[in-house]
Amino acid sequence: MGIFSKFKQGLKKTKASIVGQIDSMLKSFMKIDEALFEELEELLVMSDVGVATAKKICGELRERVKKEGVSDPAQIYGLLEKIVTDILSCEYAGLDLSTKPTIILVIGVNGVGKTTTIGKLAAQLKSAGKKVILGAADTFRAAAIDQLEVWANQAGVDIVRQNEGSDPAAVVFDTISAAKARGCDVIICDTAGRLHNKKHLMDELAKISKVIVRELPDAAMETLLVLDAVTGQNAISQARDFRNVVKITGLVLTKLDGTAKGGVVLAVKEELGIPVKYVGVGEQIDDLQPFDAESFARALFEQENV
């Protein structure tokens, strides 16, 4: 199944919610006027697109309607698809794997699918020919360490772990040392997932970052924040808090297939300026998909009868 088909399948609930309401609204208008724009903006806000992003979309839509002389409300779909693609596009949305080793730090609160994301990403990178090692630096829950080890075994990659309660930064240090000794291409480190507003967790992330900078000063580094799409706008608050402590290079939005709140993809990219690098659209190993703005927008706004 190709990336467009994956997005189309994973966005079924979001499309039914957002586009379904927009479709009903547009059919009630005989012409494009200010009342249409106002109602569209309200629908977008209610769909977890966010107030600022909804205003931007409608502002851009007004300009394009005027510039292109569009008068039929049915043509709004095509314009929305282009605007959404433009908002979500970025110069480079993939992972920076330019050094050996590259290090990927994965952060996020408990329950967002962080460990599962790491396992799927490790399997994908290995299948692409990369030698991967995992660091179990979420040492506050024995279950997290054990779960990551299960994923490491399933993916066929190495793992460095210590006992529950160990210093997370020490685990990261040991993982980096092992990666150097074993000639690994990619290091992926799990981190504690306690509530994002706890100062000690943020202090630990800062300490881990210092270890990485000291031990791998020239390495390409990705810090991926995993967010649960089901939480909608709460995901924005989580991202802001984490961004205050570490430099986030990309977002992973999980459980997109299980929610009608997929509009939050637009909000996190526009309001935070952080690219979405992966989305989770199912439970299978290949359901963690590299994000593609054009495929996402087309899957969301494509009309079935066209």
N, C-alpha and C positions, 0 to 999 in steps of 0.2 A: 504494500500500500504506500503510495507516494505521499509527500509532505502535505500537498493540498487536500488529499483525501483524509489524511489524519486530522488536519485542522477542521475540515468540514464535519467529520464525525464528532470530534471533541467539542465543537462549538454549537452543537444542536440545541442545547438548553438555552444558551445565551442568545442564539439567533431567534429562537421561538419567543424569547422575552423581549429583547430590544427591537429586532426587525419586525417582529409580529405586531408590536404596538405602533411602530413607525408606519408600517403598511396600513393599518387601520386608520391612523390619523391622516395620512396622505390621501387616502381614498375619500375622506370627508371634505377635502378641499377641491374646489374647481379651478383655483388659480394659486400662484405663489405670492403670498403677501406677508406682512409683518406678523399677523396672527399665526401663520404657519411656522415661522421661525421661532416664535415664543413658545409654541406648544412643543416643537421639536426639542428645543433647549431643555424644557421641563422633563421630557421623556428621557433624554440623555442623562440628566442629573439623577433621575430615579433609577437608572440602569448602572449606577456606580462608575460612570465615566468621570464624575467630579464636576464641580461648579466651574472652575477655571477652564477645564478642558472643553466642557460643553459650550461655554461662551466662545472659546476660540474656534471650535468647529462651526458654530452657527455664523460667526463673523466671517470666516473664510467662505462659507457657503453663500452668504449674501453677495460677496464680491464676485464669486464665480458665476452665480446666477445672472448678475448684472452684466458681467463681461461677456458671457457666452450667449446672452439673450434667451435664457431658458425660461419657459413659461408653463410647461406641463409638470405638475407635482410628481408624476411618475419618474421623471428624469433625475429626481433628487438622489435616488439610489446610486447611480453611477458617480455622481459628484461626491457623495459621502465616501464611497469606496476609495476614490483618489485622495481625498483629504485625510482619511484614516491611514492610508499607506504612507503619505508624506509625514504624518506625525510620528509614526512608529519606525520609520526608516532611520538608519544611521550609517555612517561611513563604513564601519566595520563592526558587525555584531557577533562574530565568532570568537572563539577562545584564542588568546595569544600563547602559542606553544613554541615560541621562537628560540627558547634556550633549553639546554639540557643540564640539570632538570628545570622544568617549569613547576611552579607550586600553585596549587589551587586551594584556597581557604574557603570552606563552606560554612556559612553562618545562618542563623534563623532560630526562632523560638521552637519549643517542643510542639510536636504534632503537625508540623507543616509538610512533612515528608522529606526531611533533610537527609537522613541516612539512606533512604530508598533512592533518592536522587544521586547520592554519591555512588551507590552500587551500580546503578544504571549507567552513569557517566563513565565509571571505571571499565565496565564491560564494553562500552562503545569505543573507548580509547584503545583498549587492548585489541579489539577486532580491527582497529585501524593501524595496528602494528606498533603501538606504543607500549613500553615497559612501565607499568604503573605500580605504585606502592601507596597504601592507605595508612593514615595516622589516626588512631582512635583517641582523639584529644577531648572527647566528651566523657570525662572521667567521673562525672558526678552520678551517672546511672550505669550500673553494671549491665542493664539490659541494652543500653546503647552500644556498649563495647561488644557485647555478644552478637547483637544484630549486625553490626558492621563486619564482624568476623564471618558471619554467615554469607554476607554479600561478597566479601573478599574471596571466599572459597568458591562461591557460585561463579564469580567472574574470572577466577583463576589468577588472582593477583596477590602480591605480598601485603602483609599488614603488620604494623608495629603497634603493640598494645601494652599497657601496664595495668596494675590493679585499680579497682574502683577507689576514687579519692586521691589518686596521684596528681601531681602538678601538670596541668594541661600543656604549659609551655615546655616542660621537660619531655613530654611525649612528642611534641613537634620537633624539638631538638634531636631526639633519638631517631625520628623518622627521616629527618634531613640527613643525618649521619649515615643511616642505612641506605638511603637513596644514592648518596655519593659513592658508597662502597660497592653497591650492586649495579651501578651504571643505569639507574632508572631515568626514564624520560619525563615522567609526570608524577608529582607528589600531590595527593589529595588528602587534606586534613579535615576531619570532622571537628566540631567545637560544641561546647555546652549550649543547651537550648533552653535555659531557664528564661523567665520573663525578661523582656528587653529593657524594662525600666529599672532593673536591679543594678546598682552601681558596681558591685563586685564582679558581675559578669562582664560588664563593659571594661573594667580594669584588666580582667584576664585577657580579653581580646587585644587590648593595647599591648600587654606583655608578650603575647604570642607574636604580634606584628613586629615587635622589636627583635625577637629571636630570629625571625625570618630575615629581616633586613640585615642583621649582623652576620648570619651564617650563609645567606645567599644574596649578597649585595647586588649582584649583576643579573640575577635570575628574573625572567618574566614572571609576574605574579598576578593571579586573578583572585578577587574576593567576590564570591557569588553569594548573594542573599536569597535564600529560599523563602518564598511567600506563598501562603495558601489562598488561592483565588476565591474560595468560599467565604473568606472573611471580608471581602469587599474593601470598603474604605479604611478599615482597620489595618489593612496591609500597608497603607500609606504611612500611618503613624509609626508602625514598626520600622519601616525603611528609614524614616527621618531619624529615629533614635539610634539605629545602628550606624547611620552615615555620620553621626556626630563623633563616633569613636574610630571607625576605620574607613578607608577609602574603598567604596564599593564599585567594582568594575562592571558588574552585570547582575541581572535578576533572573531567578528561575521561578516561574509561576506554576505551581502544582495544582492538581485536581481541577483543571479547567473543564474537564468533561463532566464533572459532577455538580456544576453550578450554573445559574443563569446570570452570574455576576462577572462574566468575562470582560465586560466593559472596563473593569479595573486595570486591564492591560494598558489602556490608553492613559488612564490617570497616573499610573506609576511612571510611565515614560515621559509624559508631558510635564507633570508637576515636580518630578524629581530629577529629570534629565539623565536618568540612568538607563542604558539599553537593556531590553529584555533579551537574554541570550538563549534561554531554553524554556519550553513550556511542557508540562505534563498533561497528556491527553488520554490517559488510560493506565492500566495496571501492568501491561506487558513490558518487557525489557526495552523494546524499541519505541515505547510510547513517550519517552522523553525526547522531544523533538527540538532541533536547533530552530530558533525563531526566525520566521520569514515574514516580513511586514506585508508584502504583496499577497501571499497566500492566505494570511490571516484575514486581511480586509476582503479578499474575494470570497472566502468561505463564509464570512459574516453577511455580506450584502448581496451576493449572487442570487438572483431571482430564479426559482426553480422552473418557471415556465418560459424562461428565455432560452 
